[in-house]
Amino acid sequence: MNASIPSARRAAGVAACLAAGLGGWLSAQAQAQGGAEAAPGQGPGPVLAIAPAADLPPELRAVPDPGPDPVVPEGAANRLNYVLGAAVGLGPAYTGSDERKTALRPVLALQYGRFRLSSSRGSSLMGYGIESREGGASVTLAQRERLSFSASLRIDGGRSSADALRLAGLPEVRSTLRGRLGLGYALSERWSLGAGLSQDLLGRSGGAQGNVGLRYVLPITAQTQLGMGVGAAFADGTYMRGRFGVPASAAGTTSPLPFFDPGGGLYGVDAGMDLMVALNRHWVAFGGVGVSQLRGDARRSPLTVRATSYSVSAGVAYRCCR
């Protein structure tokens, strides 16, 4: 028992460093860009959370993907693995919207050694790695017993003014290429920490966005696994203006919404609960429920009609050749 105390202290130190370092960097970015201060009496409400990261809108995914399998098959590092399936999900039309949309999405992943190409849900179903990964093309840069570090590229699809009625008359959020660095630390076989920082690489006003999260995995049976996680999302002023701002050029003219210039910082919290059941050696069924809540300037944005949003999803996939 005494031997576990230093490990717990080291884990707490890693968590604190991840959160402090990421928060400090983004705060500096926000100050440099003249981010707006929160108005008196307009502070965010109580935190409410429950949602798998892969089922939230792309701009509000803070919870890490599921952690590693207890045992990785010998030779798996040099084996071609893939996931192929589909999932249906119900969630907001955009972050902060009161409109709901149902979508059927593919679940895809292809991995060979340190390299992976996947959708976000496909990446989590692959089952390897302790770091938080989004969809796209990724590579594991370093892997230790408890620590993992990765880099990835993904297409950010942006947002269209046709996605919801409230967006009519506003400039579209342009699609872009984002680069991301991800860090994961396994506190134990069931607990893991994750952090990530992404940047718009094409200069299309996508800015920088980061997240930190904590995840717990509970094996219910040999075939069934329950995952739970909580997290927080941060962004700089450029990202916030693109997603939650109303430019002067549109305010009161092409859009009835008033001018709003948000600053950077913490903008969302989320948590999630998901269930994964192995139907046989290759087939797996999965589902999840969740809640996310906008904070700070994102919550105060004229675009935000409903600060707290819910999501549900379910799907099935084929995994080979683990």
N, C-alpha and C positions, 0 to 999 in steps of 0.2 A: 504493500500500500504506500509506504514511504517513497518507493521508486517512482510512483506515478505523479507525485507532487511536482518535481521539476518539469515533467512532460506537460502537465497542465499549465504551469507558469509559462513555459515556452510557447504553448498554443495561444494563451491569452496575449502574450507579447506580439505574436505574429498577427493576430486579429487586430490589435490596436494599431500596429504599424500600417497594415493595409488600409484601414479606414482613415487614419490620420493623414497618411501620405497622399491618398487619392483626393480626400476632401480639401487638403491644403493646396494642392496643385490647381484644382478647379476653381477654388476661391480666388486664387491669384489671377487666373484667367478672367474671372468675372469682374474683378476690380479693374483690370487693365482695359476692359471694354466698357467701363462705366455702367455696370449693372444697376438696376433700380433697387432701392431699399424697400423693405416691406412697409406698407402704410400702417400707422397705429390703428389697433383695433381690428386688423384684417388678418390676423395670424391664422394658420391652418387649424383645422379641427382635430379631433382625436384620431389616432392611428387605427386603421382597420385593415386587416389583411387576411388572405388565404388563396394562392394561384400558381399552377405550374408555369415556369418561365416560358416554355414553348407555346403556351396558349394565350399569352398576353400580346398586346400590340408590340411590334418590334422595338418601339422607342421606350418601352417600360418593362424590361426583362432584367430583373436583378438576381433572381434565384439561380444558383448554380445547377448544372445538369447533374443527374444521378452519379454517385461515386463509383468506384471500381468494383468489379466482381471480387468476392473473397479469394478466388483462385483464378489466375489467368492461365489458360492452357499452354503447355509447353510448345514453343514454336509459333505462338500466335503473333509475335512481333513481325515475323517474316511470312505471314499468310495473308491472302486476299480475303477480306471479310466484306459483306454487304448486307444492307437492310432495304427491303422493298415493301411498301404498304400504303395505307391511306388513313386519314383521320378527318372527322367532321367536328367543327367547333362553332360555338355561339359566343359572340362577344361584341363590344362596342364598335361602331363604324370607324372611329378614330379615338385616340386617348382623350377622354373628357366629354365624349358625345353621349347623348341620351338615345341615339338611334342604335338598334341592334342589327347585326348581320350574321347570317349563317354561311359558312364556307367549307367546301370539301378540298383538302390539301393533300398533296402527295407526301409520303414519308420515305425519304431516300438517304442512303449513306453508302459510301464506298471507301474502304480503308486498306492501305497496304503499309505495314511498318509504321513509321512516324507520320505518314501523310493521310489526310482524310478529306473527302469531298462530300458534303451532306446538306440536307435541310436541318433546321434547328432540332426538330423532334427526332429525326433520324440519327443525329449525333448523340442524343441522350440514350436512344435505344441500343446503340452500338455496345454500350456497357463498359468501355475501357476508359481509363484516365480519371484523374481526380480534379482536374481543372474545369472551370466553367467554359463551355464552348458554344458559340453561336453557329448558325448555318454558314455555308460557304466553303472555301478551300483553306485548310489549316495544316499546320505542321507542329509536332512536339519538338521544341528546341532543347529541353532538358527534362529528364525524368529520374527522380530518386525514389526511395522507398515511400516517403511521405509528401514530397514536393514535386510539382509539375509546372512547367512553363511552356506556353505555346504562342504562336503567332498565326493570324488568319486574315483573309480577305473575303469580303462579302458585298453583294449588291444591295444597297439600300434603295428600295423602290420609291421612296418619297411619299407624297400625298397629293391627290388630285382634288380640285375644287368641286368635282362631281361626286366625291365620296359621301357627302352629307349635305343637307340643305343649308346648314349654318356656315358652310365653307364657301358658299356661292359668292363670287365677286372678289375673293382673296387670291393672291398669287399662289401658284402651285409650289409645293416643296419638291424641288428637282431631285430625280434619282441620281445616285452617286456611288462611288466605290469607297468603302470604308476599310481601313486597316485596324486590326485589334491585337492587343497583347493580353493574354490571360494567365492568371496565376492561381494555382490550387494547392491547398495544404490539407492533408488528411490528419485530423486530430485523433481518430481511432478508426476501427473498421466501419463504424456507423456514422460518425460525425465528420464533416468536412467544411472547410472555408473556401470561398472563391472570390476573385476580384478580376475586373477587366477594365480596360481603357481603350476606346476606339476613336478614330479621327477621320474626318472627311479628307480623302487624298486628292480629290479633284478640285477643291476650292469652290464648291457649289453651295456655300453657306450652310454646310452640314455641321460644322463645328466639332467639338469634342464631347464625348459622352462616356460615363463610367458607371460601374456598379460594384457593390460588395454584397456578399450573401453567406448565409449559414444553412447547411442542409443536414438532415438526419434521415437515415435509411433503416427501416425495420423489416427484417425478413419474417413474414408471418408463417409461411411454410417453405418447403424446398422449392416450390413453384411460384410462390406469391410474394411480392415485395411492395411495401408501402413507403412512400417518400414524402417528407415534409420539409419545407424551407421558408426562410424569411430573408428579405433583402432590401436594399435601398439604392436609388438611382440618382446620379448627379450629372450636371451638364454645364457647359460654359454659355455665355450670353448669345453667341452666334447660333448654337443649337436651339436655345430657348426661343429666340426671335423667329426662327423658321417654323417651329412646331406650335408655339403658343402666342406669338406676337400678331398684332394687327398694324401693318405699316401705314404711315400717314397718307401715302398715295392711294390707299383703298378705303381708309376710314371715312365714313359718311358720304362716300361717293359711289364706288362700285359695290361696297359692302355697307350695310347699316350699322355695323359694329363700330365702337369708338376706338381711337388710337390706343395701342398698348405696347409698351416696350419692356419686356421682362428681362430680368438679370439672371446671372448664373447661380448655381448652387444646388442644394438638394431639391429635387422636384417630384419625387415619388417614392412610395414604399409599397411592397407587395409581399405576398406569402403564398404558399401553394401546398396542395395535397394531391398526390397522384398514386395510382395503383397499377401495378404491372403483373400480369399472370402469364406464365409460360404454359401454353396449351400442350406443347410437346417439345421435342428437341429444337425445332426451328420456328414454330409459330408462336407469337406472343400477342396478347390483347392488352390494351392499356386505356386508361381514362383519367380525368382529373377535374377538379373544381377549384375555383379561386376567386380572389378579390384583390384589387389594387386601388390605391388612393393617391391622388395628386396632392402635392404640398407646395407651399410658398407661392411664387409668382405663377406657376402652372395652375394652381388652384384658383388664383384670382383672375386668370385670363378670361376675356369675354368669350373665348372659344369653349371654355369649360362650362358645360351645362350640368353634368353629373360628375362630381369629383371622385366618387367611389363607383367602381365598375366591377362587374362579375363576369366570369367566363366558365364555360364547361366544354369538355371535349372527350371524344372516345375514338378508338381506332384499332386496327389490327395490322400486323406486319410479319414478314417472313425474314428470318435472320440466317445467314450462312457465311462462313463455314467455321464457326467458333469451335 
